[in-house]
Amino acid sequence: MKKKTYAFISLLVCFVFAAVVWAGTVSEQPNGWSFPKWYGYSSGAKSTYYLEHPTLTANDQVVSEDATQTLTNKTLTSPTITGGTLDSPTLTTPNLTTPAITGGTVAGTIDSDVTLGTATGNGQAAAVNQFIGVPRIKMVALSTMTNGTTHTQSAMDDTPAADWAAIGGTADPTDTEDATIYRVGTKSLKLVWLDAAVDGDGVTDAISSADFEDEESIGFWFYADATIASADFEVVLTDDAGARTYSIPAYATINTWQWMEIDIAALTSGTGDAVTGISILASAQGAAAVGDITMYLDGMWVWDAADEEALGVAIQTDGVCGVIVNDVTSAGATGATLAENTDYFIHYEDGVDFIVTVTDQSNTDKLGLALVAY
């Protein structure tokens, strides 16, 4: 009986050993897997080449040559794309190194600068790299522009921390200048709010008495690391007849600049003829709903609709490529180029956008002309 038992155990050990040997050599069989490598197999022998698969975190499938499949998280190095369509792609800071796209169409957005490299041989045999196609730009006639000095006023310069200060509330934000995140010039006003802020906390800019009753709007660039709802924060104008409060619009996309416009056209009959302060305050709603938030303000202007020059289209952000004024009464007169944020600024609206005159461009002998991208 013992001999039969020993024979059975010996046979079992042989089976186990054979199974282990087979498992260790499975990579040498046709279509065999030897994790994490998949070896080729040809003419009865294992190839020295193999495919190495990634670590799987869920069920997946092999990419085949002809199957219709959706690929994600793939990096294409020096691809050749022949025909086909890239359907509304968004390429964020792309590095397209020697791509060859033959035929087909590309429709979408490249979210960075695009630079054409120098042609082979630095122009050898008159070679040149070119964009082929029609750019979305146009000339916009502005007619005779206005005297912006009558109404348009800058409410924030490039050293804003020297003008803006805590209002003296319970938990006012710290206000500093930031030379890293800015939209106009080289610095913005950085406000760091804490969750402890209450209704009325904020900063203020004490200005010389100014008449805002002939103005239509206050506008500024806004950037923050958290979203806000409409009326979470407020612009407050202090006049000798009292304070006037306006809601700052909603901000939905964090870490990006948004142009904000606030309508102040209702100022009249002594309610805004002697404004001595512009404040940015937390509202009761915002104090309850918004926690810690860091925001940046830049390029603040006060202006009247009479100084707006309609561009006729909704332009791209920073889509005013240039503005010139020409003396149309003098033969051979040289046109003058206007400087953005010095002679004019861009006012963005839903739909048609505008430039707003800052300096005096009201000479009736001169006509304005803008080149815009839209």
BADO-8111 format. One record per residue: x negated, y, z of N, C-alpha, C in turn; residue in one letter. Coordinates in steps of 0.05 Angstrom, whole numbers, plus 5000, padded with zeros to 4 digits. Example, Ala and Ser with C-alpha at 12.3 -4.5 7.8 and 13.67 -1.06 7.14 Angstrom:
REM BADO-8111
473648865156475449105156473649345156a
474349555142472749795143474250015157s
***
This chain:
REM BADO-8111
498349765000500050005000498350255000m
496050255016494250475017492950524990k
492350314974491050344948492950494929k
495550414931497550554913497750844920k
497650904946497851184955495451344945t
493051224949490551364940490651404910y
491651204895491751234866493651454858a
495951474872497851694866496651964871f
495251984894494052244901491952324881i
490352124873488252174853489452264827s
491652134819492952214794494052494796l
495152564820496252844824494053044822l
491752984834489453174833488553214805v
488553004789487753024761489653204746c
492253174751494253344737493853634745f
493353694770492953964779490454084766v
488253924766485854024754486154084724f
487653904711488053944682489754194677a
491754244695493354484692491754734695a
489954734715488254964720486455014696v
485254804685483454834662485054944638v
487454844634489054934611489855234615w
490555314640491255594645488855774640a
486455684647484155844643483355884614g
484255694597483555714569485855794551t
488055884563490455954548489856174528v
487856354534487256574516486056474490s
485256214489484056104465486155964448e
488655964456490755834441492056034422q
493455954401494856134384496856304400p
496756574397498556754411498256734442n
496056634451495756594479495156854494g
495956874519495357114535493357034556w
491357214560489557194583489557464595s
491257504615491657774626489057894636f
488458154629490158334614489358354584p
488458134572487558144544489057944526k
489358024501490657854481488757814459w
487757564456485657504436486857434409y
485357504388486057414362485457114359g
486656984339486256694335486356644305y
484256534295484056484266482456234260s
483456074241482055824233481355644256s
483155624275482755444297480855534318g
480055794317478155894337479056164348a
478256214373478856474385477056684374k
478156914368476657144358475057274381s
472957424374471557574395472957834401t
474957904385476458154389479058104403y
479958304417482458264433483958524436y
486458514443488058744450488358744480l
487958984492488159004521490659174527e
492559054541495059194545494959364570h
496559574572496559744596497959604619p
497559714643498959614666501959684664t
503659484667506459524664507759594690l
509559784690511159854714514059794710t
514759694686517559614680517459444655a
519659314649519859154625519359334601n
517859234581517159394558517159224533d
516459344510516359184485513859264469q
513059074452510759124435511559304412v
509859484404510259664381509559504356v
511359484337510759344312510359534289s
509459434267508659604244511059734231e
513259584228515559694212518059744229d
518159664253520559704269521060004276a
523560084278524260354286524160364317t
522260504327521860514356521260794365q
521960864390521361124402518961094419t
516861264414514361244430514161494448l
513261454472512861674491510061654503t
509061884512506461894525504261794508n
504261864482502161774464500462004455k
497861954453495962154443494962064416t
495362234396494562174368491962334362l
489862184357487262314351486762294321t
486362524308485862544279487962374263s
490562424267492562264254492862354224p
493762174208494662234181497662174180t
499262384175502162354175503062404146i
504062194134504862214106507862204103t
508962434094511862454091513262464118g
515862424118517362414143517962694153g
519162704176519962964189519362964218t
518063174228517763224256520163394264l
522063274277524663404281524663574306d
524363844302524464034324522663974347s
520063924341518263874364517464124378p
516664104403515464324417512564244424t
510664374413507864304417506664504436l
506164424461505164614481502064594483t
500764814476497864834475496664594460t
497364564434496464334419493464364412p
492064144410489364134399489563944375n
490164064352490463904328487763894313l
486263674317483563654305483763484280t
483163604258483163474231485663304226t
488063414230490363264223490863284193p
491963074181492763094153495763034151a
497363234145500263204143500963244113i
501663024100502163034072505163004067t
506263214054509163204048510763224074g
513363184073515063204096515363484105g
516663514128517163784140516563784169t
515864014180515464054208517164284217v
518964244235520764454245520764454275a
519964664287519864664316518264894327g
516964864350515565084363512764994371t
510865164366508165134377507765344398i
507565254423507665434446504765514454d
503365634435500665734440499765884415s
497366004417496166124394495465914373d
495565984348494665814326492465944312v
490165824311487765944298486965764275t
486665884251485665744228482565744229l
481365514228478465504229477265614203g
474665674204473265764181473165544160t
473565624135473465424113470765294111a
470765054100468264904097466065074084t
463765064096461465224085461765524090g
463465594109463865884115464566044090n
466465924074467366064050465865984025g
464465764026462965664002464865633978q
464065743956465665723931468365853934a
468466073950470866223954473066073969a
472265853983474265703998475265874022a
477865844027479065984049481365824061v
481765814087483965684099486365874100n
488765784093491065954091493465834103q
495266004113497965924119499565934093f
500865724086502565714062505465724070i
506965924062509765944069510466234074g
512966284080513866554085514166604115v
512666794126512866854155515467004160p
516566974184519067104192518367384203r
517567564185517067844193518568024174i
519068264183520368464166519668744174k
519968934156519569214161522269334169m
522269494191524769624200524369924200v
525970064184525870354183527170474208a
525770654221526770764246527871054243l
527571154219528371434213526771614232s
527871854237526472034256526971944284t
524871904300525171804327525772034346m
525771984372526672184391524372284408t
524972484425523072584444523472434470n
521872224474522172054498521472194524g
520072414523519272554548521672674562t
523972704547526272824559527572644580t
527672384575528972204593527271974603h
525671844585524271604592522271654614t
522371494635520571524658519371254666q
516771244670515471004680515870994710s
516770764720517170734749515170534761a
513170444746511070274757508670294739m
506370374751503870394736502170144742d
499570164735497769934737496569904765d
497270084784496370054812498870074829t
500669884827503269904840503169894870p
501269754881501169724911500669994924a
499570184909499070444921501670604924a
503770524909506270674909508470524924d
508470264924510570104937509670024965w
511470024984510869955011513269825025a
512669675046514869535061516869745071a
519369675070521469865078521769895108i
520569705123520769725152522969545163g
523469325150525569145159524568935178g
526168725181525568505200523268335190t
523268255164521268085153520768165124a
519768405120519168505093517168335079d
517268315053515168165038512468315039p
510368165037507768285034507568375005t
506468615000506268724973503368774966d
502368664945499668694935499668714905t
497368784894496968784865495868514857e
496768404835495768144826494568174798d
492068104795490668124769490667864754a
492067664764492167404751494867364736t
496967434750499667404737500667694733i
500767774708501768044701502768044673y
504268254666505468264639504668514623r
504168734637503468984625500969084638v
499069194622496569294634494869064644g
493969084669492168884680493068784708t
495168904719496068814746499068834748k
500168674766503068684772503368734802s
505868784810506468814838507368534848l
505868424867506468154878507868184905k
510168054907511768064932512067774942l
511067724966511267464979513367475001v
515667344996517867345015517867085031w
518467105056518766875073521666805078l
522166565087524866475092526166645114d
524566775130525666935152526867205143a
526567275117527667525108530667545112a
531567785118534467825123535368045104v
537968085104539268295088537968565092d
536968695070535768955073532768955074g
531468725078528568715078527568765049d
525268885047524268925020522069135018g
521769254995519669454990520969694977v
519669924978520770164966518470334955t
519170484934517370674922518570954925d
517271124941518171394945517171564922a
519071684907518471844884519272134888i
518172304871519072584872521972594862s
523472774872526372784865526772784835s
528272594825528772564797531672534791a
532472644768535272644759535672394742d
537172194751537771954736540571954724f
542072174727544872174718545072174688e
542972244673543072234644541771974634d
541071794652539771544643541871324642e
541171124627542970894624541970644639e
539370604640538370344649535770374665s
535370174683532770114694532069834684i
529569794674528769534665525969464675g
525369214678522769124687522368834681f
519868744680519168464677519068334704w
520068084705520467934731519367654727f
517867554747516667284747516767184775y
517466934779517666814806517166514806a
516566414829516066124832518565974841d
520866104842523365984848525566124834a
527865994829530066114816531566294835t
533066494824534866654840537466684825i
539566714840542266764829542667064826a
544467144809545167424807546067534835s
544967764842545567894868544167784892a
542267584888540567504910538767724919d
537867894900536268124906537468364892f
536668604901538068844892535969074887e
536769244868535369494864537069714878v
535869864895537270074910535970344903v
537570534893536770804887537670984910l
535771124922536371304944536671584933t
539071704936539671974927540472134951d
540372404948541072574971544072544978d
545572414960548372364966548872084976a
546771934980546971664990545571454973g
545771204981544370984966546270864946a
545270784923546770644903545470374898r
546970164900545969884900546769744874t
544869604862545269454837544069174839y
545568984829544668704831542568644810s
540468504818538468404799539668154786i
539468124760540667894747539367624755p
540667404748539767134754537167084739a
535466914752532966824740532866524742y
532866394718533366104718530865934711a
528866054698526565904690524065994705t
523165834724520965924741518365954726i
516566114737513866144727513766234698n
515666414691515566534665516766814667t
515766994650516667274652519467304639w
521167454652523867514641524367814643q
525367934621525968214621528768254635w
528768434655531268484669532168774663m
534768804657535869064653538169104673e
538269344685540369414704541669664694i
544269664691545869884681546370084704d
545370334700545770544720547370774708i
548770724686550270934672552471064688a
553370924710555471034726554571254744a
551971304746551071524762552071794751l
553571944766554672194756555672364779t
556072614773557272804793555872804820s
553272824819551672844843550872584856g
551572364844550872104857548072014849t
546772144829544172054821542472284810g
543072534818541572764808539172834824d
538672694846536372754863535372494876a
534572304859533572044868530772074879v
530371984904527672004916526471734924t
527871524917526771254923527971034907g
526270844898527170604885526270374902i
528170194910527469974928528269704916s
526869504923527569224917528069084943i
530669004947531468894973532768624970l
532568464992534068214993536868285002a
538868144990541668184998542367985019s
544668005031545567805050545867535037a
546767535012547067284997544267154993q
542367314984539667214979538267125004g
538567275026537267195051538266925060a
540766865055541866605063541166375044a
540966445018540666234998537766184989a
536066384990533366364980531366325003v
529666135001527566095021525066255014g
522766135019520266265012520166294982d
519366534973519166584944517066794939i
515466754919513566954910514367054883t
514667324881515567444856513567664848m
513667714822511867914810513668104793y
513168364795514568564779512468724763l
513268804739511368944722512969104701d
511669324691512769474669515569584673g
516069734695518669834702519070104689m
521470134676522170384662524970464669w
525470734668528170844669528571004643v
530870964630531171084604534171124597w
534571284575537271334566537671204539d
540071124533540670984508540071154483a
539971424486539371604464536571554453a
534771444469531971404461531571124451d
533670964449533370684438533470694408e
531570554395531470524366532070224360e
534370174348535269894342533469774321a
532569524326530869384307532469204288l
535069184292536769044273536768744275g
534968624291534768334295533968274323v
534368024331533367924357530467844352a
528567994361525767934355524667714373i
522467604365520967424383519867584406q
519367464429518067594451515367704441t
514867964446512468094436512468104406d
514868114394515068094365514768354350g
514268574364513668824350510668824343v
510068784318507268754309505969034307c
507569234303506369504301508569714295g
508069964303509870184296508170414287v
508970524264507570764253509570984248i
508671234249510271464240508771604217v
510271674197509071794173510272074168n
508572264161509472534153510372504124d
512972524119514072484092514072744076v
513172964088513273224073510573294062t
508473164070505773224061504673004044s
503873064020502772864002500072764013a
499672504014497172394023496772404053g
498872474068498672484097498172204109a
496472194129495771944142497871874164t
498871634165500771554186499371514213g
500871554234499771514261500971254273a
499171094284499970844297500770894326t
503070804334503970844362503170604379l
502570654404501670454423503870364441a
504270094442506269984460505670044489e
507670104505507570174533506070444538n
505570584516504570864518506471044503t
506970984478508771144461511571024460d
511770774466514370634466514170384482y
516470264490516469994501518769844489f
518669574492520769404479522869344500i
525369384491527669314508529169084495h
529168854510530368614499533268584509y
535068524491537868474498538768214485e
541168124492542267884479543267974451d
541767894431542367984403540268184394g
541168404382539268594371537568724394v
534968744389533168864408532469144400d
531069284418530569574413527669644421f
526669854409524369994421525370254433i
524170334455524970584469522670774468v
523271014458521171214455520271324483t
517671354486516571454511515471734507v
513971774485512772034479514572184459t
513772424452515272594434514772514405d
516672384392516472304364518772424348q
519672664356522172784345521672964322s
519272994312518673164289520273064265n
522073234255523873154233522373104207t
519873184206518273134182517072854182d
517472714204516272444207518372234210k
517772004197519571774199518071534211l
519471384227518171144240518670894223g
516770704226516970454212515770234231l
517270024235516369804253516169544237a
514069394243513769124232514368924254l
516468754250517268574272517368284263v
516968104282517267824278519867734292a
521467574279524067504290524767214285y
***
